[in-house]
Amino acid sequence: MKKYLLIAFALLLSASVVDANAQGFLKKVGKAIERGVTKGVERGIEKGAEKSVNKGVDQLKGSMSSRPAAQQQAQTAQPESEAQAPAPVSKARQNIVPTIGATQPQFVLTGKQGNHEWVDLGLPSGTLWATCNVDAAAPEQPGKHYAWGEVAVKSSYVASNSKYYKKSADDVAGNKASDVATAKWGSGWRMPTKAEFDELVHYCNWSYVQKGGRWGAQLSSRVNDQSIFLPATGSKEGTSLQEASGCGMYWTSTPLDDQMNNGAHEYHFGGALGEMGVAERSYGFAVRPVAATKNMISTPSQGELNGHQWVDLGLPSGTKWATCNVGAASSEHHGEYFAWAEVTPILDKESPKTKARGKWMSGIAGSTSYDAATAHWGEGWRMPTKTHFQELLDNCTFEWTYLGRSRGCKVTSKINGNYIFLPAAGRMPSHPTYPYPSDLNQTARYWASTPSKDSHYINADGFLCVEKYIGTTLQDRKDGYPIRPITQ
């Protein structure tokens, strides 16, 4: 019988950290040093690429400032001075200010849900991460081990006594009968989904450190100065506890979508790095709970289609703009990042290849195969064209500001005063391992459905809003940007 082993478990474990038995464990779960070295090189390349992108944005700013006035239709708002620019989030700020226009937003970065503490890592989804594992009294304690979808510890972890092994299952987050975080900690706490663990990994810097005498993964936010510590937990298979001194294995609430029904998504780490994988549901892993954000802010709307709200800006074309991005729970959240003409978010893709790069394609708006707005929100929703963005530029004013916890561009109609908010989600580069967003809270870039006319077909049209410059621009089709849907 085919078993699910931990996928791509790169654990560059040193003898000073774990015992010699780790080498046998490495052979069981996958490659180690080779993947660790490769990933280090890739991350170095990634950082270099990010510098190039930042340089490109600076060049774009300069070129826009030197264009004739007729070509600068985008500059519809008075630029802020550097002294007026919103300051970074700091620990000293104590109150949430959930209103648009606040130049110095204030956040509570730590708190409690019931008897358990959480940390706000500034993640786009607003997810709050617990400071301890289930059954742990301190961050460095591993807690207990649970099979996937089960709420009680066992003396033996095997397929024959696994609740969900070879059985169809939905995501168990928040289900008291199947989510140990909810069962043990109460309503408001739950297991993290795969998407939430992905977000944690992509928005945090990773380091392997020792805390309270135990090794583990320190995940430090790239957005603010907060962090969480995931202690080494080991795993249970049968009656044995494996690699408890150096390896961490954590369940998500998300089952693997396949016909065998015996896998679930998990996060694992060793002495070199951590990454997402898949394991058999019968294994005993630790659980780190999450809670929902305290403030979910959306802009006013005038209507709804397929469960998604729209705003009437009184535009000449009659186009209605959605109040939030594809994959976002509210107007302030970034949502998912998509390569151009891709309907699978970059963080969910198994391959960095982009099907539309280097190929001639006409407008993709309304195609369920190429338009993420239509694919995810249904018929009637689609990506805006370059012309639709130009209509915004011609008929709206633009203000660089905050909505709740997110910085971005407030787009207000000159015709009826209604507005939308475009959060500054930055750019998510397409990458074979761990892409992470650059320019968070600095640039608002969005895809248009319009392909560019360059000879190599590597770009497509998009929209760019930085603090002093707003306009349409060309963007590489392989990179990930949010999508703001429209409807008629």
Beta strands, then each sheet from edge to edge (+ up, - down):
strand 1: 110-113
strand 2: 116-120
strand 3: 128-130
strand 4: 189-190
strand 5: 204-211
strand 6: 214-221
strand 7: 227-231
strand 8: 235-237
strand 9: 240-242
strand 10: 248-255
strand 11: 263-269
strand 12: 274-280
strand 13: 290-291
strand 14: 303-305
strand 15: 308-312
strand 16: 320-322
strand 17: 396-403
strand 18: 406-413
strand 19: 419-423
strand 20: 444-451
strand 21: 459-465
strand 22: 470-476
strand 23: 486-487
sheet 1: 1+ 2- 3+ 13- 4+
sheet 2: 5+ 6- 7+
sheet 3: 8+ 9-
sheet 4: 10+ 11- 12+
sheet 5: 14+ 15- 16+ 23-
sheet 6: 17+ 18- 19+
sheet 7: 20+ 21- 22+
end
